[in-house]
Amino acid sequence: MPPPSDIVKVAIEWPGANAQLMEIDQVSVHWSLSGSEQFALRYADGPQLYITEQSRSEIKNGTILRLAISPARAARQLLDRIQSHGIDARLEALKELAKLSADPTFATEFISMEGIGTLARLVESVCSLLSFGEMLAFTLTAFLELMDHGIVSWDLISLSFIKQIASYVNQPMVDVSILQRSLAILESMVLNSHSLYHRVAQEITVGQLIGHLQVSNQEIQTYAIALINALFLKAPEDRRQEMASTLAQKHLRSIILNHVIRGNRPIKAEMAHQLYVLQVLTFNLLEERMMTKMDPSDQAQRDIIFELRRIAFDGENDPSGTEKRKAMYTKDYKMLGFTNHVNPAMDFTQTPPGMLALDNMLYLAKLHQDTYIRIVLENSSREDKHECPFGRCAIELTRMLCEILQVGELPNEGCNDYHPMFFTHDRAWEEFFCVCIQLLNKTWKEMRATAEDFNKVMQVVREQITRTLAMKPSSLDQLKGKLRGLSYSEILRLRQSERMSQDDFQSPPIIELRERIQPEILELIKQQRLNRLCEGSCFRKLGNRRRQEKFWFCRLSLNHKVLHYGDLDESPQGEVPFELLTDKSESSALRSVVGFSFSFFLGKSHTSCCSQSISELMLHRYGWQITKS
């Protein structure tokens, strides 16, 4: 008959005796133990935790256990020994205490005997421990392990104890093990007690921790950054911005970059997590602006929009009349890509991204002025439905970047997703936006998108950014290079490759169907492009002041042999007859597209190259190549 399932046999060790296989209930009888409550069983391997009534059901058959004195008895003996006058006895007791303190059962007994207070007094009476670094290290280890059980509140810690621990961190030469534990204790104080945060912040500053980031010991660096993160996380709003300014300083950022991220040793998991936490906390400072709606009646905020317009269109020669100025502003705001042309301030009333989007746009306009003007004017020269609306794109891109980088969310436990490039620039967020808005503009052109394709473009851009971030570029320049390699065509190729790698797409019926319909699909695409060229397109023409003055229209003849084009006073509604297009060029005289000229857009006279420029524009837009017959 098999034994009951709730009875297991274990191997039990006893000092001076070999391990023997027996049932737990037989232990006291086997060794003739009197006062069995003075003894307990512990695991012989691993953490060597005590067996309790709650945990005994987890014991498996064949487990090796060790017979030991009970937790209460062990706690009393160790407490007596660490208060003895013998240095060797005290050292051995503290060494054993540091090991046993991780056990919650023992910790409960030791703390109930005022053990925490005893350890704190040992630390405060520094003269008794200063000459024995190993003894102090064991004391701090035991203290931290006991406190981490959460049995007693950190608020009970005295100011003198805090000052003593802080002094170990501030000392230029201190034992590594003591420094590690001191940094860890200060971090726990800050994270677990609001009142202790203020006391620790008075003793420890970020500047005092810089030296610990320059050492070669990655454990010390990790504890130092963890303490910085704790101070950052628990700081009041006013002090948090001050800390962010300190962390953004080139000196500190360079130390983290050069001594930690680019150090000689590989980044361990805990260090990667702390760098991720620092990154998240830094970006979370953007949350206030992200959740701030623009006040359309606030003149200072509206002046920022006026500044965007001025930089783009050089508004020095604005008309004097109020009505004329208002009409020009509306026209310019439309060219800037705002959804609300009359009052673009309304575009920033949705949160997120709120005012953060406007901050990003102003940074681009002022710090990367040439890029800003190029993006705005380049889109102004496209026909209405193919322009990339800068304002709308910048707002949506800011919202997207906030989602990707989880702005406003607390750090995730166990996440190590930090990006080295964000530690390479004082204004990493803004520079990241500037790179991504150029990517968006480039992708819009590659997709030959219209206003109806806006969401599709944003989906592609999100994929380009997330794929590139997954490559962990080490700098913003490397980010640009990797993004250039992820063009729209490359994204399509990757998508196709990933789809094709799935079993369903490699099945014989799918392959046969694809081969059968491919010629028909290609012919359909060709006819669609020809039909679109025959319908024609209208383009805006820029004057000397970089303002739109006229339009011009170009279309292919129905027999596909002639390109007809000409100027128009206003954008046409519907088809433009060939009779109104006074200029034409034989398609047989044209070769494949080899470049792209903007001479016609800039208002120059109709030279012999104009027809080729128009043709190139049409071919660039629709991807149709003409060769000599």
N, C-alpha and C positions, 0 to 999 in steps of 0.2 A: 504493500500500500504506500503510495507516494506521500512525503511529508506535507503538512499544511503549507499553503503559499505564503503565510505570514511568518514563517519560521525560516531563518537563514543561518548558515554556518559560516563563521568568519575565522580568520587567523588572528590571534591576539598575542601581542608581544608584552613582555614584562621584564624590567631591568634584571639582568643576570640569568634570564631563562630564554629558551628557544620559543619561537612562535608556535602556537598549537591551535589546531582546528577544533572549534567547539561552538556551541550555541551561546549567545550572549548571556542568557539567564544562568548559565553554569559558571560564569567567571568567578564570582565571589566564593562559590563552593569549592571550585578547583584549586584556588590558591589560599583557601582558608582565611579570607579577608574579614577582619572585624571592623565595624564602623564603615560599612560599604558606602555610606553617603559622603565619605571623605575621598572617594575615588570617582573617576569618570573615564570614559573612553574617548580617544581622539583618533582621527585618521593618521596612519603612519606615513602616508605619502601626500604630496601636494601641499596645500595650505595648513594641513594638520589641525583642522577645526575640531572642536568638541562635538560629540554626539549628544543631541538633546531629544526630548520626547517628540518634538516637531520634525526633527530631521532623521530619526531612526528608520522611518519607512523608506528612506532613499538608499539604505545600505543594501548592497548586492551580495549574493553568495560568493565566497572566496575573497572578500575584501580583507585587507590587512589593517587591523586596528592596534592601537597602543594603549595599554592601561596606564593612567596617569593620575596625579592628584586632582581633586575637583577644581573647577574654576575659582570658587570662593577661597579655597585653601591656597591655591597658587597666587591669587591676587594679594592675600594677606602676607604671605611669605615674601613676595617681591617688594611689596610696599615697605616692609620692615628692612629688607636688605638694602634698598636704595637710599635709606636714611641712616645707614650705618656709617661708621667713621673709616672703615677699611676701604681704601681706594680700589683694590682689586675686586673685592666683593661687590662694591657698588657698580663697578664697570660691568661685571658679569650679569648682575641683576638687570641693569639697564639694557644690556644686549638681549637678554631673554625677554624683557618687557617689550622691546621694539618688535620682536617677532610675534609675541602672543597678542599684542594690541589689535591686530587685524581681525581677531576672532570676536564676533559680537557678544557671545556668551561671556567670555572672559572680560571684555570691555565693560559690560554692564556691572559685573561684580567689582571691578577695580574702580570704576567711577563712583559707585555707591560708597566706597571707603574714602572719598575725598582725594582720590589719586590724581585727578587733574590739577587740583590746587597744589599738591605736593610737587608735581613736575614744574608747574609755573614758578613756584618759589625757588626751585633749583636753578632755573634759567635766570631769574632775576638776581639771585646771589651769584653773580658771574664769577666772583673770585674763586669759588669752590670748583668751578668747572673750566675756567679759561685755560688752565694749563693742560687740560686733557681734551683735545679736540674730538677724539673718538667718543668720549663719554658724552659730550655736548651733542654730538650728532645723533647718538642713540636716544638721548632725551627728547630732542626735537622730533625724531621719527615717531617715537611712541606717542608724543603729544598730538601730532597731526593725525595719526591713525585713530586714536581714541576720539578726537573731535569729529572726524569724518563719519562716525556712526550716527551722528545727529542726536545723541542721547541728551546732551546738555547744550545750552545756547551759547553762541559765540559772544553774545552781549555781556557775558560774565567776565570776559577777559579784561584785566586791568591795564591802565595806561602805561604803567612802568614795564609791563611785559611787552607791550607793543613797541615801546621805545627801545627795549633791549633787542628785540628781533630786528627792528629797523637798523639798529647800529651794526649788526652783522652784514646787512646788505650794503651799507654805506662805507664799511671798512675797505681800504684798498687791498689788503692782503688778508684773506680769510680762507679756511679750509673749504674745498669744493663741496663736500657733503653737507657742511653746515650752511653754506650759501644756498645750495639747492633747496634744503628744507625750509630755510628762512623765507625764501621767495615764495615757496608753496604755501606756507602758513599765512603770509600777508595776502596772497591771492584769495585764500579761503575766507579770511576776515572780511575782505572787501565784498566778496560775492554773497556772503551769508549774513551780513549785518549792515544796515544803513548807517547806524551811529558809528560803527568801526570804520566805515569808509572815510568819514571826515577825519578821524584820528590818523588813519594810515596816510591819507593824502597830505596831512601836515608834516609827516615824517619823510615821505618818499615822493619824489617828483620824477617825471619822465626823463628829465635831464640827468638825474642821478643813476638811472638805469642804462644810459647809453653805453657806459664802459663795459657792462656785462654783455652787450651785443657784439663787442669787438673781440671777445675771447675765442679761442679755438674749440672750446667745449660746447657742443651743440645742446647738451642737456641744460647748461646754464642759460644759453641763449633762449631756449624754449621756455624755461621758467620766467625769464625776464619779459619776454613778449606776452606770456600769459598774464603776468601782473599788469602790464600796460593795458592789455585788453580789459581786464577786470576794472581798473581805474576808469577807463574810457566808457565801459558799459554802465557803470553805476554813477557816473558823474551827473550832476544837475545840468540842465540845458545850457545855462550860461557858461559853465566850466567845460562842457563838452566841446563847444566851438573853440574855446581856447586851446584845449588839448589837440583838437584837429589841426589847428594852425601850427602847433609845435611839431606834430607828426608829419605835416606837409613840408616842413623846412627841408631844404636840400641836404643839409648836413646829416640829419637823422635818417632821412629816406635813403641817402647814399650808403649809410652804414648798414641798414637792413638789406639793401640790394647787394652790396659788395661782400659783406662779412657773413651774411646768412644765406640769401638766395643763391648767390654766385660763389659761395664758399667752397673749400676744397672737399667737403664731405657731402654725400648725397643727403637730400632732405628726408628725414624720417617722418613717419605718419603723424606723430604728435606735433612736430614743428609745422608740417603742412597744414594741420588743422588750425593752429594758432595764427598762421599767416592768412588763412581763409577768414578766420574770425575778424582779424584786423582789417582786412579788405571790406568785409560786410559792414562793420561798424563805421568805417570811413564813408562808404557810399550811403549809409543810412542818414548821414548829415544832410543829404539832398531831399529827404522826405518832406521837410517843412515847405520848401519851395515847390516840390511836386504836388503837395496837397493844398497849395495856396491858389485860390482863384484870382484872376485879374479883376480889378475894380475899374470898369469902363469910365468912371468919373474921376479917377485918380490921374491928374495931369502928369505926374512924374512917371507913372507907368506908361501912359500914352506917348510920352516923349521918346521912350525906347523904340516904339514902332515908327515914330517919325524919323528917328536916327537910322533905322534899317532902310527906310525909303530914301533918305538923303544919301547914304553911302552907295546905294545901288544906282540911283539916277541923278546924282549930283544936282540936288535941288537948289542951286544958287540963283537961278533965273526964273523963279516961280512967278506966274502971272499975279498982278496986283488985285484983281477983282476976286471977291469972296467966292462967287459962283464958279468962276473959271478955276480957281484953286481947288475948290471942292471936287469939281469934275475931274481935274487932273489927278488928285489924290486917289479918287475911286479907281481911275484907270491904272494908276501905279500899283495900288494894292492888289488889283486883279493880276497884274504882271508878277507881283511878288508871290502869288499863289495862295492868298488867303481865301477862305471860304466866304467870309463876310466882307465884301469889297467896300461897303460904306463905313462899317465900324469894325475893323479887324480885331479890336480888343475883345470882341465876343468870342473869337476863336480860342481864347485862353481861359475861358470860364469853366471848362470841364476839367475835373481832376480824377485821376492823374491824366496828363502831366503838369497841368496848371502853369505856373510862372516859370517852372524849370525849363520848359520848351523855349520860352522867350529868352531866358538867360543863355541857353545854348546858341540860339540864333545870333544874339548880340556878340557873343564870344567869337563866333565864326566871322561875322562881319567886321569886327575890329582887329582881331589877331590874324585872320587869314583873309584879308580884304580882297585880294586878287581872286582867290577861289570863290568867294561869295559872289562877287560881281560876275565872274564867268558863268556860274551856275544860273544866276537870275537872267542874264542877258541871253545866254544860250537858249534857254527855254522861251524867252520872249520872241525869239526869231522863228520858233516852230509854229505850225498851224495850231489853232486853238485846241483841237481835240487831242493833239499829240504832245502838248507841253507837259512837263513834269512840274506840278504846282509846288514850289519851294516851301511856302508856309505850311500847307497841309502836310507835306512830307516830313518836315522838321518836327511838327507836333506829334505825328504818329510814330516817327522814329524814336523820339524821346520816350514815348510811352512804351515802345517795344524794348528799348534798352533797359528801362526800369524793371520790366518783367524779367528779362534775361538775367540781369545782375541782382534781382530780388531786392531792389531798393525798398527799405521800410520794413523788411522782414528780419526777425531775429536769426542769428546763426543756427544752423542745424548741427546737432551733436553727431560727431563721427564724419562730417563732411570735410574733405581736404581740397576742395576745388578752388584753389587760389590761382591768380594769373600774374606771373612775374612782370608783365609789361605795365601793370598798373602801379608798380613801384619805381618806374623809370622816369616819371614826369610829375612836376608839382601840380599840374592841372590835368591829371590823367583822364578824368571823366569827360571834360570838355574836348580834349584832344581825340578821345575815342569817338565822340559824337562827330567831330569834323571829318574823321576818316570815314565813318559810316554814311554820312550824308553824301559824300562824293561817290561812295559805292552805290548808293540808292540811285543817284542821277545817272551813273554809268549803266546800271542794270535796267533802268527805265528805257534808255536808248537801245540797249541790246535786245530788249523784249519788244521794241517798237510799240510801246504801250499807249493806250488812250486813257481818258479819265475813267472809263468803265473797268479798266484793268487794274485800278489802284490797289485793291486788296490782293490780287494775284502777285503784283510786284512786291508788296510788303511781305508776303509769304516767302517768296524767293530770297529776299534780302535777309529775313530772319534765318533762313536755312544757311545762307552764306556766312552770316556772322557766327551762328552756333557751331557750324562745322569748323570754322577757323579758330574759335576759342578753344575747341576741343584739342587743337594741335598745340596749345600752350605757347603761343609766340612769346619770345623773350623780350621783345621791344615793340614799340609802335611802328617802327620801320619794317620790322619783320611781319607785323600784322598787315601792313599795306601790301607787302609782297605776296603773302599767302592769299589775301583777298583778290589780288589781280589774277592769281591762278585759278580762282573759283568764279569764273565768268558764268553767265547764264547758260551758255552752251555746255560748260563743264558740269553745272548742276543737273542739266537734263541728261547728260551722259551718265552721271553718277546714279541718278534716279533709275534710268533705264537699266544700268548694270545691276543695281540692287534688286530691281523687279525681276530681271532675267535670272538672277541667282536663285530665285525661288523655284521650287520644283514644278509648280503649275505652268510657268512660262517656258519650261524646257520640254514639256510633253510634246510628242509628235504631232497631235492634232493642232496645237497652237502654232507650232513652227510651220506647218503646211498652210494654215489659214493666213499667217503673216506673209508668206511668200506669194500667195495667190492674190491678195488684195493690194500689195505694195505698189505695183505699177499703176493701178487705178487711182490710188491715193495721190501719188506723185503727179499724175496728170491733172487731177482735180486741183491740187495746189497751184500748179502752173497756170491753169485757166483762171483761177480766182485772182491771182496776181495781175494777169493781163487785164481782166475785167476792171480791177481797181484802178489800174493805170489809165484805162479808157474813161473812167468816171472823172479822174483828175482830182487835184487837191489845191487848196488855197493856202498861201503862205503870207505871213506878215513881213513887211519891209521896214527896216529901221532908217531913220533920218540921221542928220549930223549930230543931233543932241541925244542920240541913242533912244529916241522915242519913235513909236510906230506912226508912220505917216500914211502909207498906202498898203494895198495888198497886191499880190500877183498870183496868177492862176496858171497851171500847167496840166495838160492832159494829152494822152496818146490817141492818135486817130484810130478809127474803127478797123482799118486794115493793118494797123500796127507798124506803119511805115513812117509816120511823121509825128513829131512832138510839137504841139501848139501851145504857146504861152503868151502872156500879156499882162499889163497892169490893170488893176481895178480900184475904183475909189472906195469901195466898201466890201466887206465880206459877203459873198453871194449866198443866197438862200436857194439851194438846189443846183441843178446842172447849168453850166455856162456854155452857151453855143460856141461852136468853132469860129463863127463869124466875128465874135467879140475879141478873139485872141489873134492879134495882128502879126505876131512873130511865130516863126516855125523853123524846125530843123529836121532834116532827113535823118532817120534812124540808121540808115545804111552808112552814114558818114561817121558814126560813133563807134568807139571800141569799148571794151570792158572798163568798168570803173577802176581808176588808179589813184584817186585822191578825192578831196572835197574842198571846194572853194567857197568862201563867204563873200566874194567881191560884190555879188549882186545884192546881198542883204545890206551891205554897208552903203548903198545908194550910189554906187559908181555908174558910169554910163554903160550903155549896152555895147560891149565890145564883142569881138568874135568869139571870146571864150564864154560868153554869157549862156548861150544855148547849151554848151557842154556842162556848165555849172548847174543849170536847171536839170539837165538830164541826170547828172551825178546825184543831185538831191533826191530825185524820184527813185533812182536805182538804189541809193543808200537806204531810203525809207522802206522800199518794198522788196529789196533783195533780188531784183530782176536784172540780169546782165544782158547787154546788147553787144554783139560782135559784128564785124564787117561781113557782109554776105559775099 
